[in-house]
Amino acid sequence: MTIRISTALAAGALATLALAPAANAYPAGPWGVEGPCTGNSPAECKYVPDPDGLTWKFYLNGEVYSTQYFDKTGQLVCSESKGAPPTGLFCAPIMGIIRALPPFRFPF
């Protein structure tokens, strides 16, 4: 009796796992932003999200090399990279507005 029940439970668990969708996305933060890692597992993504999921950083040799900023709907808003012209003058104020407002599609 216990062998039949165990076999039935194992078969049911296996069927559940086989039919479940693969978890490839990397949602982060309370809004589930996937950032630059859309469709990748955490092991495949070179970017590290901040806890809010809106800021994603790429580290090279222990230093931040590139930062990408997303709105709450997952759209890229601004990015900064070492060696590129500085964009911090407008990235910080825009992200302050995005963090303060509810999720909406940013117009640009």
N, C-alpha and C positions, 0 to 999 in steps of 0.2 A: 504494500500500500504506500509506504513512504517513498519507495523508488519511483512509482508512477507519479506521485505528486511532485517530487523533485524534478523529474524529467519534464513534466508539464510546465512547471515554473521556469525551468531553464529554457525550454522551447519558446515560451511566451516572452521572456526577457530578450532572447536572441532576435525574435521577430520585431520587437519594439525597437531595438538598436538598429536593425537592418533598415527599417522604414523611416527612421528619424532623419531629418535633413542634416547634412554636414555643417558643422559650425566653422566656416572659413572666415567670416567677417571678424573684425577687431573693433567692436564698438567700445567707446570709452566715455566716461563721465555720465552725468544724469540724462543727457540727451542722446546718448548712443552714437556719437559722432565716430565715423570710421577713419576720418582724416585721410592721409596719403596711403593708408593700408587697406583700402577697400578690397575685399575679397581674399585677403591674406590672413594667415594665422599669426598670432603674436610672435612666433619663432621666425616667420618669414619677413617681418616688418623691421626696417632699420630705424624707424622713428619711434620715439617714446612719448606717450601722451602725458600731459599734466593731469591732475585729478579731475579738473573740470571737463576734460576732453576737447577743449577748444584750441589748445596750444600743443603742437607736436614738434619735438626737437630731434635732430639727427646729430649724434656725437661722433667726432673723429679725433682719435688720440686723446680721449678724455675731455675734450672741449666741445662746446656747442658749435657746430659748423653751419647748421641751417635750422631755421624755425619757420613753421607754417602755422597760420592762424585761420581758424574756421568759425563760421557762425553756427548757431544752434541747429540749423537744418543740414549741416555738413558741407556747405559751400565754402570754397577757399576764398578768404577775404584779403589776406596779405601774407607776404613771406619776406624773410630776411636771410641772407647768406653771407658768410665771410668772403670778403673780396668783391662783393657786389656793392653798388651804391647804397648808402644807408636809407632805409625806409622807416626807421623807428619814429621819425617825427609824426607820421600819420598812423602807423600800426597801433601804437599804444592808445591814442584817443578813440580810434574806431573800435578797438576791442573793449574799451571801457563802456562804450555805448551798447555794444552787442551783449555784454555781460549783464547790463542793467535792464535791458528790454526783454520781453517774452520772445520765444522763437518766431521768426518771420524770415522770408526770403529777402536777403540783402539785394538792393537794386542793381549792383554792379559786380 
